[in-house]
């Protein structure tokens, strides 16, 4: 059956309209660079793109968090290094001061230097980050965490530390509370402290001692008494004798799972104590050393005992600062690893999104060219047949 002119024209126009629509679509894709323009184009693909973009945003936030924490932890590392340097200088001065040949003026010169180091440590402990928050105040970072009252330094911050997520399953602390860094350190050797009696008249001093058998250590206050220069007796807080014997200069005395060494010549009636370790701060250690060196009534033996204890306490503090620094370094390494992982994740996500959403320019240009040729051919064919139909009609 012959196709009517009207039917032909209708079909031809519909074909050209479809070709024009496809051509317009290709032009839009090339101009925008995207083949997925709306959810209507491919609902499943658009849902995937949205999910991937959410993952990309989270990865970018993790990197941003890591950069912020990294900067703060770098400042903390610098502060800890400064504190370590100041404390090491104080220790060097303590060793210098532990010399019976020093004059009172010499010791006062050391005291002046220790006071400056104390102020330097205080300033370091009150360091701020780039935003003005105090590094060592815990979550109470809006006011100076360390304040002075007389010769004492107290902590006004708190013990909480914020956690920031730097990876899908990884959070890090943004800092360390000042109480844990500078204040709550074990005194003495960490288990017990030693001290010389204030009324001692001999030249004997006592070291900080050590634990030889932790299982046998019974925390208590023990008194080492000399009834004569050559005989000693150790009693507990109840007055029970736990050890005793002949005193030998420089020979360790053992009892209750610990040992201490006395050096020098004790006098009859001299006493030394061994007590469970409490807590101390880097500030109280230096303050105690300043007090010792500023006390003219103390004997050389008493000074030696107290300075020796301060040196041991500063060794403990230096070890602790090293441990804190190592922890900060570990967090910095973790942030770096998380950033590298996030970078890889971002690259993978970006590639996946591009495959779903972005146009293939080479293919799109080829398609556009084909569509232009097809449209041109359709238009020419329509025009040619339309002219022929008109000619036949006029004839």
C-alpha positions as a Python dict, from the first residue, in 0.01 Angstrom:
ca = {
    (1, 'X'): (0, 0, 0),
    (2, 'X'): (151, 339, -93),
    (3, 'X'): (251, 567, 195),
    (4, 'X'): (61, 896, 187),
    (5, 'X'): (248, 1221, 167),
    (6, 'X'): (110, 1325, 508),
    (7, 'X'): (231, 1007, 676),
    (8, 'X'): (574, 1044, 521),
    (9, 'X'): (603, 1402, 636),
    (10, 'X'): (494, 1311, 987),
    (11, 'X'): (750, 1031, 1013),
    (12, 'X'): (1027, 1240, 862),
    (13, 'X'): (964, 1529, 1099),
    (14, 'X'): (958, 1292, 1399),
    (15, 'X'): (1289, 1142, 1287),
    (16, 'X'): (1451, 1483, 1251),
    (17, 'X'): (1318, 1590, 1590),
    (18, 'X'): (1468, 1279, 1751),
    (19, 'X'): (1799, 1344, 1577),
    (20, 'X'): (1797, 1707, 1691),
    (21, 'X'): (1723, 1597, 2050),
    (22, 'X'): (2009, 1347, 2044),
    (23, 'X'): (2239, 1607, 1889),
    (24, 'X'): (2144, 1862, 2155),
    (25, 'X'): (2212, 1603, 2426),
    (26, 'X'): (2557, 1532, 2285),
    (27, 'X'): (2633, 1904, 2266),
    (28, 'X'): (2526, 1948, 2631),
    (29, 'X'): (2741, 1656, 2743),
    (30, 'X'): (3043, 1799, 2564),
    (31, 'X'): (2987, 2149, 2702),
    (32, 'X'): (2939, 2029, 3062),
    (33, 'X'): (3178, 1736, 3051),
    (34, 'X'): (2912, 1514, 3208),
    (35, 'X'): (2707, 1231, 3067),
    (36, 'X'): (2504, 1193, 3389),
    (37, 'X'): (2314, 1518, 3412),
    (38, 'X'): (2026, 1421, 3641),
    (39, 'X'): (1888, 1122, 3829),
    (40, 'X'): (1642, 1070, 3544),
    (41, 'X'): (1931, 980, 3312),
    (42, 'X'): (2031, 677, 3524),
    (43, 'X'): (1884, 655, 3877),
    (44, 'X'): (2112, 371, 3986),
    (45, 'X'): (2426, 544, 3861),
    (46, 'X'): (2325, 874, 4023),
    (47, 'X'): (2271, 694, 4356),
    (48, 'X'): (2619, 549, 4328),
    (49, 'X'): (2766, 890, 4250),
    (50, 'X'): (2594, 1045, 4552),
    (51, 'X'): (2725, 771, 4781),
    (52, 'X'): (3076, 802, 4641),
    (53, 'X'): (3067, 1181, 4681),
    (54, 'X'): (2968, 1137, 5046),
    (55, 'X'): (3268, 906, 5094),
    (56, 'X'): (3491, 1157, 4918),
    (57, 'X'): (3370, 1438, 5143),
    (58, 'X'): (3442, 1226, 5452),
    (59, 'X'): (3791, 1143, 5327),
    (60, 'X'): (3862, 1510, 5260),
    (61, 'X'): (3740, 1598, 5611),
    (62, 'X'): (3968, 1333, 5760),
    (63, 'X'): (4266, 1484, 5578),
    (64, 'X'): (4167, 1832, 5695),
    (65, 'X'): (4135, 1705, 6053),
    (66, 'X'): (4472, 1537, 6027),
    (67, 'X'): (4639, 1854, 5902),
    (68, 'X'): (4498, 2054, 6192),
    (69, 'X'): (4600, 1796, 6453),
    (70, 'X'): (4940, 1756, 6288),
    (71, 'X'): (5010, 2128, 6329),
    (72, 'X'): (4908, 2120, 6695),
    (73, 'X'): (5112, 1810, 6771),
    (74, 'X'): (5416, 1964, 6604),
    (75, 'X'): (5381, 2258, 6844),
    (76, 'X'): (5354, 2013, 7134),
    (77, 'X'): (5670, 1836, 7018),
    (78, 'X'): (5853, 2169, 7014),
    (79, 'X'): (5726, 2253, 7362),
    (80, 'X'): (5830, 1913, 7497),
    (81, 'X'): (6175, 1957, 7345),
    (82, 'X'): (6207, 2296, 7515),
    (83, 'X'): (6094, 2147, 7847),
    (84, 'X'): (6345, 1865, 7812),
    (85, 'X'): (6627, 2111, 7745),
    (86, 'X'): (6534, 2322, 8048),
    (87, 'X'): (6504, 2018, 8274),
    (88, 'X'): (6837, 1879, 8152),
    (89, 'X'): (6998, 2215, 8230),
    (90, 'X'): (6847, 2204, 8580),
    (91, 'X'): (6988, 1854, 8628),
    (92, 'X'): (7333, 1972, 8519),
    (93, 'X'): (7312, 2253, 8774),
    (94, 'X'): (7208, 2004, 9044),
    (95, 'X'): (7515, 1793, 8974),
    (96, 'X'): (7726, 2107, 8989),
    (97, 'X'): (7564, 2205, 9319),
    (98, 'X'): (7629, 1865, 9476),
    (99, 'X'): (7981, 1968, 9570),
    (100, 'X'): (8080, 2033, 9929),
    (101, 'X'): (8352, 2275, 9817),
    (102, 'X'): (8102, 2527, 9679),
    (103, 'X'): (8064, 2852, 9867),
    (104, 'X'): (7730, 2998, 9966),
    (105, 'X'): (7770, 3254, 9686),
    (106, 'X'): (7830, 2975, 9435),
    (107, 'X'): (7513, 2800, 9543),
    (108, 'X'): (7311, 3119, 9523),
    (109, 'X'): (7432, 3170, 9168),
    (110, 'X'): (7304, 2822, 9088),
    (111, 'X'): (6975, 2906, 9263),
    (112, 'X'): (6932, 3213, 9040),
    (113, 'X'): (6982, 3000, 8730),
    (114, 'X'): (6737, 2739, 8859),
    (115, 'X'): (6477, 3009, 8917),
    (116, 'X'): (6513, 3123, 8556),
    (117, 'X'): (6476, 2765, 8434),
    (118, 'X'): (6166, 2726, 8652),
    (119, 'X'): (6011, 3030, 8482),
    (120, 'X'): (6111, 2896, 8141),
    (121, 'X'): (5944, 2563, 8218),
    (122, 'X'): (5630, 2742, 8336),
    (123, 'X'): (5614, 2944, 8015),
    (124, 'X'): (5660, 2627, 7809),
    (125, 'X'): (5386, 2447, 8002),
    (126, 'X'): (5156, 2741, 7920),
    (127, 'X'): (5234, 2732, 7546),
    (128, 'X'): (4951, 2804, 7302),
    (129, 'X'): (4860, 2678, 6959),
    (130, 'X'): (4802, 2894, 6650),
    (131, 'X'): (4443, 2955, 6758),
    (132, 'X'): (4540, 3077, 7104),
    (133, 'X'): (4432, 2762, 7291),
    (134, 'X'): (4666, 2629, 7558),
    (135, 'X'): (4843, 2311, 7449),
    (136, 'X'): (4849, 2145, 7789),
    (137, 'X'): (4516, 2254, 7940),
    (138, 'X'): (4320, 1946, 7837),
    (139, 'X'): (3976, 2046, 7713),
    (140, 'X'): (3987, 2354, 7940),
    (141, 'X'): (4216, 2531, 7696),
    (142, 'X'): (4088, 2885, 7731),
    (143, 'X'): (4292, 2989, 8037),
    (144, 'X'): (4653, 2929, 8147),
    (145, 'X'): (4661, 2574, 8287),
    (146, 'X'): (4957, 2635, 8517),
    (147, 'X'): (4954, 2910, 8779),
    (148, 'X'): (5192, 3004, 9056),
    (149, 'X'): (5114, 3060, 9420),
    (150, 'X'): (5425, 3159, 9609),
    (151, 'X'): (5687, 2904, 9511),
    (152, 'X'): (5430, 2638, 9417),
    (153, 'X'): (5289, 2572, 9071),
    (154, 'X'): (4940, 2427, 9045),
    (155, 'X'): (4743, 2287, 8753),
    (156, 'X'): (4408, 2447, 8664),
    (157, 'X'): (4333, 2253, 8346),
    (158, 'X'): (4157, 1918, 8330),
    (159, 'X'): (4257, 1563, 8242),
    (160, 'X'): (4038, 1527, 7932),
    (161, 'X'): (4177, 1541, 7579),
    (162, 'X'): (3974, 1579, 7261),
    (163, 'X'): (3983, 1304, 7000),
    (164, 'X'): (3968, 1383, 6628),
    (165, 'X'): (3887, 1135, 6353),
    (166, 'X'): (4161, 1117, 6089),
    (167, 'X'): (4042, 801, 5914),
    (168, 'X'): (3730, 587, 5874),
    (169, 'X'): (3816, 388, 6187),
    (170, 'X'): (4095, 592, 6342),
    (171, 'X'): (4094, 881, 6588),
    (172, 'X'): (4390, 1048, 6759),
    (173, 'X'): (4429, 1268, 7065),
    (174, 'X'): (4491, 1631, 6979),
    (175, 'X'): (4734, 1670, 7268),
    (176, 'X'): (4823, 1569, 7623),
    (177, 'X'): (4684, 1708, 7947),
    (178, 'X'): (4941, 1903, 8145),
    (179, 'X'): (4865, 1701, 8457),
    (180, 'X'): (4994, 1389, 8283),
    (181, 'X'): (5296, 1564, 8131),
    (182, 'X'): (5432, 1783, 8410),
    (183, 'X'): (5253, 1707, 8737),
    (184, 'X'): (5167, 1350, 8830),
    (185, 'X'): (5512, 1195, 8825),
    (186, 'X'): (5624, 928, 9068),
    (187, 'X'): (5858, 1067, 9333),
    (188, 'X'): (6192, 915, 9427),
    (189, 'X'): (6275, 605, 9228),
    (190, 'X'): (5909, 549, 9150),
    (191, 'X'): (5854, 305, 9437),
    (192, 'X'): (5990, 484, 9742),
    (193, 'X'): (6168, 800, 9850),
    (194, 'X'): (6461, 845, 10086),
    (195, 'X'): (6549, 1132, 10315),
    (196, 'X'): (6805, 1226, 10578),
    (197, 'X'): (6685, 1338, 10921),
    (198, 'X'): (6681, 1713, 10972),
    (199, 'X'): (6866, 1675, 11303),
    (200, 'X'): (7147, 1457, 11166),
    (201, 'X'): (7495, 1568, 11268),
    (202, 'X'): (7708, 1312, 11081),
    (203, 'X'): (7837, 1331, 10725),
    (204, 'X'): (7645, 1031, 10590),
    (205, 'X'): (7406, 1070, 10298),
    (206, 'X'): (7162, 822, 10147),
    (207, 'X'): (7098, 746, 9779),
    (208, 'X'): (6757, 701, 9618),
    (209, 'X'): (6778, 323, 9646),
    (210, 'X'): (6625, 52, 9432),
    (211, 'X'): (6381, -238, 9450),
    (212, 'X'): (6550, -579, 9454),
    (213, 'X'): (6242, -795, 9512),
    (214, 'X'): (5906, -635, 9423),
    (215, 'X'): (5715, -924, 9580),
    (216, 'X'): (5881, -862, 9917),
    (217, 'X'): (5826, -485, 9919),
    (218, 'X'): (5572, -378, 10180),
    (219, 'X'): (5484, -9, 10138),
    (220, 'X'): (5552, 153, 10473),
    (221, 'X'): (5769, 419, 10630),
    (222, 'X'): (6097, 268, 10745),
    (223, 'X'): (6349, 441, 10970),
    (224, 'X'): (6720, 363, 10960),
    (225, 'X'): (6862, 464, 11299),
    (226, 'X'): (7220, 472, 11425),
    (227, 'X'): (7265, 398, 11793),
    (228, 'X'): (7635, 440, 11728),
    (229, 'X'): (7836, 533, 11418),
    (230, 'X'): (7900, 166, 11343),
    (231, 'X'): (7559, 8, 11413),
    (232, 'X'): (7227, 60, 11240),
    (233, 'X'): (6874, -66, 11288),
    (234, 'X'): (6575, -55, 11051),
    (235, 'X'): (6224, -29, 11198),
    (236, 'X'): (5883, -4, 11033),
    (237, 'X'): (5612, 246, 11126),
    (238, 'X'): (5496, 20, 11409),
    (239, 'X'): (5844, 16, 11561),
    (240, 'X'): (5913, -344, 11462),
    (241, 'X'): (6278, -412, 11381),
    (242, 'X'): (6306, -549, 11026),
    (243, 'X'): (6685, -536, 10977),
    (244, 'X'): (7006, -425, 11144),
    (245, 'X'): (7378, -481, 11164),
    (246, 'X'): (7718, -326, 11132),
    (247, 'X'): (7742, -21, 10910),
    (248, 'X'): (7998, -23, 10628),
    (249, 'X'): (8047, 300, 10436),
    (250, 'X'): (7917, 258, 10079),
    (251, 'X'): (7772, -88, 10136),
    (252, 'X'): (7407, -144, 10044),
    (253, 'X'): (7157, -208, 10325),
    (254, 'X'): (6881, -449, 10229),
    (255, 'X'): (6536, -496, 10383),
    (256, 'X'): (6173, -549, 10275),
    (257, 'X'): (6270, -617, 9915),
    (258, 'X'): (6466, -294, 9868),
    (259, 'X'): (6817, -168, 9919),
    (260, 'X'): (6969, 171, 9990),
    (261, 'X'): (7328, 281, 10013),
    (262, 'X'): (7465, 524, 10270),
    (263, 'X'): (7792, 703, 10214),
    (264, 'X'): (7995, 891, 10473),
    (265, 'X'): (8017, 873, 10850),
    (266, 'X'): (7688, 879, 11044),
    (267, 'X'): (7679, 1006, 11400),
    (268, 'X'): (7503, 840, 11689),
    (269, 'X'): (7135, 940, 11677),
    (270, 'X'): (7130, 1006, 11301),
    (271, 'X'): (6824, 880, 11115),
    (272, 'X'): (6723, 821, 10754),
    (273, 'X'): (6378, 736, 10621),
    (274, 'X'): (6245, 522, 10339),
    (275, 'X'): (5880, 589, 10252),
    (276, 'X'): (5637, 494, 9972),
    (277, 'X'): (5666, 721, 9672),
    (278, 'X'): (5397, 980, 9627),
    (279, 'X'): (5370, 1207, 9327),
    (280, 'X'): (5585, 1502, 9230),
    (281, 'X'): (5594, 1755, 8950),
    (282, 'X'): (5882, 1895, 8751),
    (283, 'X'): (5807, 2227, 8920),
    (284, 'X'): (5809, 2093, 9276),
    (285, 'X'): (6133, 1909, 9205),
    (286, 'X'): (6312, 2225, 9097),
    (287, 'X'): (6146, 2426, 9375),
    (288, 'X'): (6265, 2170, 9630),
    (289, 'X'): (6617, 2190, 9491),
    (290, 'X'): (6608, 2569, 9515),
    (291, 'X'): (6493, 2543, 9878),
    (292, 'X'): (6772, 2297, 9960),
    (293, 'X'): (7043, 2515, 9808),
    (294, 'X'): (6901, 2824, 9979),
    (295, 'X'): (6909, 2668, 10329),
    (296, 'X'): (7238, 2756, 10504),
    (297, 'X'): (7148, 2544, 10808),
    (298, 'X'): (7171, 2219, 10612),
    (299, 'X'): (7485, 2011, 10642),
    (300, 'X'): (7676, 1895, 10338),
    (301, 'X'): (7543, 1543, 10399),
    (302, 'X'): (7183, 1665, 10406),
    (303, 'X'): (7240, 1870, 10092),
    (304, 'X'): (7395, 1568, 9921),
    (305, 'X'): (7095, 1352, 10010),
    (306, 'X'): (6838, 1605, 9895),
    (307, 'X'): (7025, 1704, 9580),
    (308, 'X'): (7075, 1338, 9495),
    (309, 'X'): (6702, 1282, 9531),
    (310, 'X'): (6631, 1581, 9307),
    (311, 'X'): (6867, 1447, 9042),
    (312, 'X'): (6695, 1109, 9049),
    (313, 'X'): (6356, 1281, 9029),
    (314, 'X'): (6468, 1485, 8729),
    (315, 'X'): (6590, 1165, 8564),
    (316, 'X'): (6241, 1024, 8612),
    (317, 'X'): (6088, 1340, 8466),
    (318, 'X'): (6324, 1334, 8168),
    (319, 'X'): (6236, 972, 8098),
    (320, 'X'): (5868, 1061, 8124),
    (321, 'X'): (5901, 1355, 7885),
    (322, 'X'): (6075, 1123, 7642),
    (323, 'X'): (5785, 880, 7667),
    (324, 'X'): (5533, 1159, 7601),
    (325, 'X'): (5736, 1277, 7302),
    (326, 'X'): (5743, 923, 7164),
    (327, 'X'): (5364, 910, 7198),
    (328, 'X'): (5329, 1237, 7007),
    (329, 'X'): (5562, 1104, 6739),
    (330, 'X'): (5350, 791, 6711),
    (331, 'X'): (5038, 1002, 6659),
    (332, 'X'): (5213, 1209, 6394),
    (333, 'X'): (5311, 891, 6211),
    (334, 'X'): (4954, 762, 6237),
    (335, 'X'): (4821, 1088, 6090),
    (336, 'X'): (5070, 1065, 5804),
    (337, 'X'): (4968, 706, 5731),
    (338, 'X'): (4598, 799, 5746),
    (339, 'X'): (4657, 1092, 5509),
    (340, 'X'): (4831, 863, 5258),
    (341, 'X'): (4544, 615, 5282),
    (342, 'X'): (4288, 893, 5242),
    (343, 'X'): (4473, 1025, 4937),
    (344, 'X'): (4456, 683, 4774),
    (345, 'X'): (4089, 656, 4867),
    (346, 'X'): (4016, 998, 4717),
    (347, 'X'): (4191, 902, 4394),
    (348, 'X'): (3994, 578, 4368),
    (349, 'X'): (3664, 750, 4447),
    (350, 'X'): (3731, 1030, 4199),
    (351, 'X'): (3806, 773, 3929),
    (352, 'X'): (3488, 578, 4006),
    (353, 'X'): (3275, 893, 4002),
    (354, 'X'): (3429, 1002, 3674),
    (355, 'X'): (3352, 667, 3513),
    (356, 'X'): (2989, 695, 3620),
    (357, 'X'): (2933, 1065, 3556),
    (358, 'X'): (3186, 1215, 3316),
    (359, 'X'): (3166, 1207, 2939),
    (360, 'X'): (3412, 1021, 2718),
    (361, 'X'): (3513, 1316, 2499),
    (362, 'X'): (3650, 1109, 2211),
    (363, 'X'): (3340, 892, 2193),
    (364, 'X'): (3110, 1193, 2237),
    (365, 'X'): (3279, 1388, 1957),
    (366, 'X'): (3251, 1087, 1723),
    (367, 'X'): (2886, 1044, 1819),
    (368, 'X'): (2817, 1415, 1767),
    (369, 'X'): (2971, 1405, 1422),
    (370, 'X'): (2761, 1102, 1327),
    (371, 'X'): (2447, 1268, 1460),
    (372, 'X'): (2519, 1586, 1263),
    (373, 'X'): (2565, 1386, 944),
    (374, 'X'): (2249, 1184, 1009),
    (375, 'X'): (2047, 1499, 1074),
    (376, 'X'): (2185, 1666, 764),
    (377, 'X'): (2101, 1360, 553),
    (378, 'X'): (1749, 1343, 697),
    (379, 'X'): (1693, 1711, 628),
    (380, 'X'): (1819, 1682, 271),
    (381, 'X'): (1610, 1370, 209),
    (382, 'X'): (1301, 1537, 345),
    (383, 'X'): (1356, 1847, 136),
    (384, 'X'): (1415, 1645, -180),
    (385, 'X'): (1104, 1431, -140),
    (386, 'X'): (896, 1732, -40),
    (387, 'X'): (997, 1910, -365),
    (388, 'X'): (914, 1600, -569),
    (389, 'X'): (573, 1571, -409),
    (390, 'X'): (505, 1935, -486),
    (391, 'X'): (615, 1888, -849),
    (392, 'X'): (388, 1588, -891),
    (393, 'X'): (101, 1782, -740),
    (394, 'X'): (152, 2076, -977),
    (395, 'X'): (180, 1846, -1274),
}
